[in-house]
């Protein structure tokens, strides 16, 4: 039964790679940078290849971040926002912050914007 659930989750994930790009207007290059995977891997998932369970977990984390961002940034504006230098991040782009492994800074910013409580 567990194997069936994982297969269904992976199928859902493949649809999500396509859906994430459509929903948030993300370019493949942005998904590649956000996920940390190669352009070929991202293209393979978008075309139906199933990711490993560990990869699926990382992609679900990326989806969760995008969903949270959509609560504070217009969905279609997320791709350009991720690539625009931001004073909050000392002039780095949010995408650079994520690539450096500092995603917690993005989560903190989302919390502060959503709650109206700056730290």
C-alpha distance (Angstrom), angle and dihedral (degrees) to the residues before:
residue distance angle dihedral
X1 . . .
X2 3.83 . .
X3 3.81 90.5 .
X4 3.80 91.7 54.2
X5 3.81 90.5 50.7
X6 3.80 91.6 51.0
X7 3.79 91.4 48.6
X8 3.80 90.1 51.5
X9 3.80 90.8 47.7
X10 3.81 90.5 51.1
X11 3.80 91.6 48.8
X12 3.79 88.6 50.1
X13 3.79 88.5 49.9
X14 3.81 94.1 53.4
X15 3.78 88.7 53.2
X16 3.80 87.8 47.2
X17 3.82 94.2 56.5
X18 3.80 88.2 57.6
X19 3.80 92.1 39.4
X20 3.81 93.1 49.0
X21 3.78 91.1 53.8
X22 3.80 91.2 48.4
X23 3.81 97.7 40.7
X24 3.78 96.1 48.1
X25 3.80 98.7 28.7
X26 3.79 89.6 -119.8
X27 3.75 121.1 171.2
X28 3.80 117.0 -135.5
X29 3.82 88.9 -112.8
X30 3.81 89.5 58.1
X31 3.81 92.7 49.9
X32 3.80 88.6 48.1
X33 3.80 92.4 52.6
X34 3.82 94.2 42.2
X35 3.79 93.1 49.8
X36 3.79 97.3 39.3
X37 3.81 90.8 -133.2
X38 3.79 128.6 122.5
X39 3.80 121.7 -88.4
X40 3.80 88.6 -115.6
X41 3.81 92.6 54.8
X42 3.81 92.2 49.7
X43 3.82 90.9 48.1
X44 3.81 90.4 48.9
X45 3.83 92.3 53.3
X46 3.79 91.9 46.9
X47 3.81 89.1 52.8
X48 3.80 95.2 49.5
X49 3.81 109.1 -85.2
X50 3.79 111.6 138.1
X51 3.81 117.6 -120.8
X52 3.79 121.7 -137.4
X53 3.79 118.0 -96.6
X54 3.83 92.0 -104.5
X55 3.79 90.7 49.9
X56 3.80 91.2 47.1
X57 3.80 89.0 55.2
X58 3.81 91.8 53.5
X59 3.80 91.1 47.5
X60 3.82 91.0 50.7
X61 3.82 88.5 52.7
X62 3.80 89.1 52.5
X63 3.80 90.1 49.7
X64 3.80 90.6 51.0
X65 3.81 90.6 52.7
X66 3.81 92.2 49.2
X67 3.81 90.9 48.7
X68 3.80 90.0 51.8
X69 3.80 91.8 47.0
X70 3.80 89.2 52.5
X71 3.79 86.7 62.7
X72 3.81 91.2 63.6
X73 3.83 104.5 22.5
X74 3.80 125.7 46.5
X75 3.83 106.7 -98.7
X76 3.79 96.9 -121.3
X77 3.82 90.4 46.8
X78 3.82 94.1 58.7
X79 3.82 96.6 88.3
X80 3.82 94.8 54.1
X81 3.82 91.1 39.4
X82 3.81 90.7 55.5
X83 3.82 89.8 54.6
X84 3.81 98.9 44.1
X85 3.83 119.0 96.3
X86 3.79 109.9 -111.9
X87 3.82 128.7 -156.4
X88 3.79 90.0 -144.0
X89 3.80 87.5 64.6
X90 3.82 95.5 44.4
X91 3.80 91.8 -100.0
X92 3.79 95.6 -48.5
X93 3.77 119.1 125.7
X94 3.82 117.2 -112.4
X95 3.81 87.0 -115.5
X96 3.81 90.7 57.1
X97 3.80 89.6 49.0
X98 3.81 90.1 53.7
X99 3.81 92.3 45.6
X100 3.81 89.5 54.2
X101 3.81 89.2 56.6
X102 3.80 93.9 -107.8
X103 3.78 97.1 122.0
X104 3.80 89.3 135.4
X105 3.82 86.9 73.8
X106 3.81 89.6 59.0
X107 3.81 90.8 48.1
X108 3.82 90.5 50.0
X109 3.80 90.6 50.7
X110 3.82 90.8 49.6
X111 3.80 90.4 50.9
X112 3.80 92.9 48.7
X113 3.80 93.3 48.0
X114 3.80 93.9 45.2
X115 3.80 95.8 44.5
X116 3.79 98.6 35.5
X117 3.82 87.8 -131.0
X118 3.80 111.8 123.3
X119 3.78 115.0 -161.1
